[in-house]
Amino acid sequence: MPAAPDIVYVVKPGDRNEELRYSLRSLAHLPHRRVWIAGHCPSWVRGVGRIPVPPRATKYQSSTANLRAAAEHPEVADEFLYFNDDFFIMRPLDHMPVLHRGPLARVEAYYSTRGRGRYLRGLRETRALLAQLGHHRPLSYELHVPMPMRKAQVLETLDTGAHLEVLHKRTLYGMMHQLGGREISDPKILTRGPAFPRSVPFLSTLPDSFAHGQVGAHIRARFPEPGPYETGPR
């Protein structure tokens, strides 16, 4: 059986991060070796590797800088799972599968109706870059779930897309390195109401839906006990 991967979180500034707290608790459901936090590591976190990275001008640039710093760190395992602080593993898994969101053209059409300026522009620029690389019907890997990555391939991906202001780095990585995988719906829950799936292996939230929504209450009830990556009772 292959060795368990490391886990790399890219984390924004700020010690008040309850989503990260419960995401770390949910790691009990996923075999892993060492946990790393690239960016800002809140003071209440313990037992992880810390990779401090100064924030950049935008959240997109910061997440890219944090990912690059992790891929360049000599102690991070060659294979790792790329996490955001609002990813939750809701049931036990023996490994993390490769997942995608389906055709990039379909995802682009969805965001075109929502008027997301900078993010949508980055999607289109990433699609154009993929076309230059010979990928004319790309898949989107911009899911709110962990993504398996390799350090050398991360650096190649980030170098290739370094000229883009908002690089869709999961998508570029997945297509450049021919990850394939299985299509799922994005598990990001945007609202406060009860209309969300309760039997899926992954959930993700917005700050509002986590703090005030039923999905947040569901996640907190699922992981009530402090885990090994936090200090003190909660």
Phi, psi and omega in degrees: 000133180296155180295148177294144181281163165287167173238131180241117172264138166256124193231136179282165178297151175121130179282335181276097185212079182289332176298316177299319180304312183282333172296316178297321177298324183288349177295345174301341181269001187222121178300134179202165179263268183249147176258135178238144172240117179255130186113240179254127177255114181302152186294337183275353181279141177223163172071021179237162169278137183250130177235089182293133177223123178298142178296148177261186187293327181230163179296329180291315178294324179294315181296324178293316178297321179295317179295318178298317180299322178293318181292336179269351184284128186292339183266348175289136181298152180301322177256128178215166175256126182272117184242147159261166186282359179245029175259135182231129178266109194268349176209159185297137176234150174268345174195167179265117179284164173275126184232150175221174187256001182100190184302136180297327179300322179291320178294320178298318179298321178298311182288337177297329180281346184260353176065036181274099191298291187293318180296315180294320177299318177297322177299313182294322178292323176293319177299318179296320178296318178298322177297320176298329180274001177097008180257096187265346175230065187286157169269157172262131175251016183277065176258154176268061176219159177299149181233125176293134181219161172240143189300310183297323179289327175300311182296321176298318179296312183293325175295319181296322183258017187296337183278353181270135181292317180237084181282128172276083193288329176297316181294314179298317179299310184299321181281318179301324187252015169051054183289330185067230177103187185245139181279135171222165171283148179294128183275014179290125180256119189263346190243170181272347191281185186275358187276076174213152183285139182252355182249009182277156180282343184228141169225156173215157187224166161268161176306320181289316182291331176287314186285325190236353185263167179292332177295321178296318178297322178297315181294316181296323178291331181287330183231069186282339187264141175303143180257185184286353185252022178218155181264138171072164178289155179224000000 
